[in-house]
């Protein structure tokens, strides 16, 4: 019997990270976001289709925005078989086209990429914190809102990573345009980033909003999803909604 090197299976098969191994994911992302899908040195990337003068001078890689297998194993309660079933279930839902975005793949000054800055013990891969910090970055660095503090909002390593990839974000001009282009509107409520933990229950229309102002009491526990089952539930709901939106747009384009 084959033993998986990872602690999750889907439909009885060993799990492999689509960001690294799935050519289909990169093909689909290239169609949805009008990019080129390439393979270089055995790895998949996305790059621009634009003219040479405007072309992005670096490759981009996909990034999963759903719940983390690693943190689910740490934070979920119950026996290991129940936890593994929960993980397999949310991977089937969130490891779809609606569960991925893309960022620049290259490292700047040998420092962490955006994908790497999101991981680890920092913000526990939370996409809501990522979007809130990105919204703050756009206000300060691109929209030049002098009324905002010039410091990071929630997490300094992520804010500094956004600054390193300034040329990537400036193409979007502002945060709302970035959200529109990336098809991420469901992660906002009245233009505010939804807190995917705490008492938020998106399916029932109960929203807690991440504050735009800097919070002085932020520490590691601030980011920790204390109710990981609720975090999974909210991520699954929004991923399904985003996947549906993307597929509807693709179908409309194909039927023109």
C-alpha positions as CSV (number, residue, x, y, z in Angstrom):
1,X,0.0,0.0,0.0
2,X,1.4,3.4,-1.0
3,X,2.0,5.7,1.9
4,X,1.5,9.4,1.2
5,X,4.2,11.8,2.1
6,X,1.6,14.4,3.1
7,X,-1.1,14.1,5.8
8,X,-4.1,14.4,3.5
9,X,-5.7,12.5,0.7
10,X,-8.4,13.4,-1.8
11,X,-10.6,10.6,-3.1
12,X,-8.1,8.1,-1.8
13,X,-5.2,9.7,-3.7
14,X,-2.1,11.4,-2.2
15,X,-2.4,15.2,-2.2
16,X,0.0,17.2,-4.4
17,X,0.2,21.0,-4.3
18,X,-1.5,22.3,-7.5
19,X,0.6,25.6,-7.3
20,X,3.6,23.4,-8.0
21,X,2.3,20.4,-9.9
22,X,-0.9,21.3,-11.8
23,X,-0.5,22.4,-15.4
24,X,-4.3,22.5,-15.6
25,X,-4.4,25.2,-12.9
26,X,-2.0,27.4,-14.8
27,X,-3.8,26.8,-18.1
28,X,-7.1,27.8,-16.5
29,X,-5.6,30.9,-14.7
30,X,-4.0,32.0,-18.0
31,X,-7.4,31.9,-19.7
32,X,-9.3,33.6,-16.9
33,X,-6.8,36.4,-16.4
34,X,-5.6,36.8,-20.0
35,X,-2.0,35.7,-19.3
36,X,0.5,33.4,-20.9
37,X,1.1,30.0,-19.4
38,X,4.7,28.8,-19.5
39,X,7.0,26.1,-18.1
40,X,10.5,27.0,-17.3
41,X,13.1,24.8,-15.6
42,X,10.4,22.3,-14.8
43,X,8.2,24.8,-13.1
44,X,4.9,26.4,-14.2
45,X,4.5,30.2,-14.4
46,X,2.2,32.9,-15.7
47,X,3.5,35.9,-17.6
48,X,2.0,38.9,-19.4
49,X,0.6,38.9,-23.0
50,X,1.3,42.6,-23.4
51,X,3.6,44.3,-25.8
52,X,7.4,44.3,-25.2
53,X,7.4,47.9,-24.0
54,X,4.8,47.2,-21.3
55,X,5.5,43.5,-20.6
56,X,6.1,42.4,-17.0
57,X,9.8,41.5,-16.7
58,X,9.2,38.7,-14.3
59,X,7.2,35.5,-14.0
60,X,4.2,35.0,-11.7
61,X,3.1,32.0,-9.8
62,X,-0.3,31.0,-8.3
63,X,-1.0,31.3,-4.6
64,X,-3.7,29.3,-2.8
65,X,-6.0,31.6,-0.7
66,X,-7.9,29.0,1.2
67,X,-7.5,27.3,4.6
68,X,-4.1,25.8,5.3
69,X,-3.6,22.0,5.7
70,X,-0.8,22.7,8.1
71,X,-2.8,24.9,10.4
72,X,-5.9,22.8,10.1
73,X,-3.9,19.8,11.5
74,X,-2.8,22.1,14.5
75,X,-6.1,23.9,15.2
76,X,-8.9,21.5,14.4
77,X,-10.2,19.3,17.3
78,X,-11.2,15.6,17.0
79,X,-9.5,12.4,16.1
80,X,-7.0,12.4,13.2
81,X,-9.4,10.6,10.8
82,X,-12.0,13.3,11.3
83,X,-9.5,16.0,10.8
84,X,-8.1,14.4,7.6
85,X,-11.7,14.1,6.2
86,X,-12.3,17.8,7.0
87,X,-9.0,18.7,5.2
88,X,-9.8,16.5,2.2
89,X,-13.3,18.1,2.0
90,X,-12.1,21.7,2.1
91,X,-9.3,21.0,-0.4
92,X,-11.8,19.6,-2.9
93,X,-13.8,22.9,-2.7
94,X,-11.0,25.5,-2.3
95,X,-8.3,24.0,-4.5
96,X,-10.4,25.1,-7.5
97,X,-10.0,28.1,-9.9
98,X,-11.8,30.3,-7.3
99,X,-9.2,29.5,-4.6
100,X,-6.1,31.0,-6.3
101,X,-4.6,34.3,-7.1
102,X,-1.1,35.1,-8.5
103,X,1.8,37.1,-7.4
104,X,5.4,37.8,-8.8
105,X,7.4,34.6,-8.4
106,X,10.9,36.1,-8.3
107,X,12.7,37.1,-5.1
108,X,13.8,40.8,-4.7
109,X,17.1,41.3,-2.8
110,X,16.9,37.7,-1.8
111,X,14.0,38.4,0.5
112,X,10.6,36.7,0.8
113,X,8.1,36.8,-1.9
114,X,4.5,37.8,-1.1
115,X,3.5,34.1,-1.0
116,X,6.3,33.4,1.5
117,X,5.5,36.5,3.6
118,X,1.9,35.2,4.1
119,X,3.1,31.9,5.4
120,X,4.7,30.7,8.6
121,X,3.7,31.8,12.1
122,X,3.0,35.4,11.0
123,X,-0.5,35.7,9.8
124,X,-1.2,32.0,9.4
125,X,-1.8,32.4,5.7
126,X,-4.9,34.4,6.3
127,X,-6.2,36.0,3.1
128,X,-8.3,38.6,4.9
129,X,-5.3,40.0,6.6
130,X,-3.4,39.9,3.3
131,X,-6.2,42.0,1.6
132,X,-6.5,44.4,4.5
133,X,-2.7,45.1,4.4
134,X,-2.8,45.4,0.6
135,X,-5.6,47.9,0.8
136,X,-3.5,49.9,3.2
137,X,-0.5,49.7,1.0
138,X,-2.4,50.9,-2.0
139,X,-3.6,53.9,0.0
140,X,-0.1,54.9,1.1
141,X,2.1,54.0,-1.8
142,X,-0.1,54.3,-4.9
143,X,-3.0,56.5,-4.1
144,X,-0.9,58.8,-1.9
145,X,-3.4,59.3,0.9
146,X,-1.6,61.7,3.2
147,X,-4.3,61.2,5.9
148,X,-3.2,57.6,6.4
149,X,-0.3,56.5,8.6
150,X,2.8,55.6,6.6
151,X,3.4,52.5,8.7
152,X,2.2,49.0,8.0
153,X,-1.4,48.3,9.2
154,X,-1.2,44.7,10.5
155,X,1.9,42.9,9.5
156,X,5.2,44.6,8.7
157,X,6.8,41.7,6.7
158,X,3.8,41.5,4.3
159,X,3.6,45.3,3.9
160,X,7.3,45.4,3.0
161,X,6.9,42.6,0.6
162,X,4.2,44.6,-1.2
163,X,6.6,47.5,-1.5
164,X,9.3,45.3,-3.0
165,X,6.8,44.4,-5.8
166,X,5.6,48.0,-6.4
167,X,5.8,47.7,-10.2
168,X,3.4,44.8,-10.1
169,X,0.7,46.6,-8.1
170,X,1.0,50.0,-9.8
171,X,-0.4,48.3,-13.0
172,X,-3.7,48.1,-11.1
173,X,-3.7,51.9,-10.1
174,X,-5.9,51.4,-7.0
175,X,-7.2,48.8,-4.6
176,X,-10.7,48.6,-6.0
177,X,-9.3,48.0,-9.5
178,X,-7.1,45.2,-8.2
179,X,-10.1,43.6,-6.5
180,X,-12.1,43.9,-9.7
181,X,-9.3,42.4,-11.9
182,X,-8.6,39.6,-9.5
183,X,-12.4,38.9,-9.1
184,X,-12.2,39.2,-5.3
185,X,-15.3,41.3,-4.6
186,X,-16.9,38.7,-2.4
187,X,-14.1,39.1,0.2
188,X,-15.4,42.7,0.8
189,X,-18.6,44.0,2.4
190,X,-19.3,47.6,1.4
191,X,-15.7,48.1,0.3
192,X,-14.4,46.8,3.7
193,X,-12.4,43.6,4.0
194,X,-14.3,40.9,5.8
195,X,-12.8,39.3,8.9
196,X,-12.9,35.6,8.1
197,X,-12.6,34.5,11.7
198,X,-14.3,35.7,14.9
199,X,-18.1,35.8,14.7
200,X,-18.3,36.2,11.0
201,X,-20.8,33.8,9.3
202,X,-20.9,34.9,5.7
203,X,-23.4,32.3,4.6
204,X,-25.9,33.8,7.2
205,X,-25.0,37.4,6.3
206,X,-23.2,38.1,9.5
207,X,-20.1,40.2,8.9
208,X,-17.2,41.4,11.1
209,X,-15.0,43.9,9.3
210,X,-11.3,44.2,9.7
211,X,-10.6,47.7,10.9
212,X,-8.7,50.1,8.6
213,X,-6.8,51.9,11.4
214,X,-3.7,50.5,13.0
215,X,-4.4,48.4,16.1
216,X,-1.9,48.8,19.0
217,X,-2.8,45.5,20.6
218,X,-1.7,43.3,17.6
219,X,0.4,40.3,18.5
220,X,0.7,36.7,17.3
221,X,-2.6,35.7,18.9
222,X,-4.4,38.5,17.1
223,X,-4.0,36.6,13.8
224,X,-4.5,33.1,15.1
225,X,-7.8,31.6,13.8
226,X,-9.2,30.5,17.2
227,X,-12.3,28.8,15.6
228,X,-10.6,27.1,12.6
229,X,-13.8,25.3,11.6
230,X,-15.6,28.7,11.1
231,X,-12.6,30.0,9.2
232,X,-12.8,27.0,6.9
233,X,-16.6,27.4,6.5
234,X,-16.2,31.1,5.5
235,X,-13.3,30.3,3.0
236,X,-15.3,27.5,1.4
237,X,-18.4,29.7,0.9
238,X,-16.4,32.6,-0.7
239,X,-14.4,30.2,-2.9
240,X,-17.5,28.6,-4.2
241,X,-18.9,32.0,-4.9
242,X,-15.8,33.2,-6.7
243,X,-15.5,30.0,-8.7
244,X,-19.1,30.4,-9.9
245,X,-18.4,34.0,-10.9
246,X,-15.3,33.1,-12.8
247,X,-17.0,30.2,-14.6
248,X,-19.9,32.4,-15.6
249,X,-17.6,35.0,-17.0
250,X,-15.7,32.3,-19.0
251,X,-18.9,30.9,-20.4
252,X,-20.1,34.3,-21.5
253,X,-16.8,35.0,-23.3
254,X,-16.9,31.6,-25.0
255,X,-20.5,32.1,-26.2
256,X,-19.9,35.5,-27.7
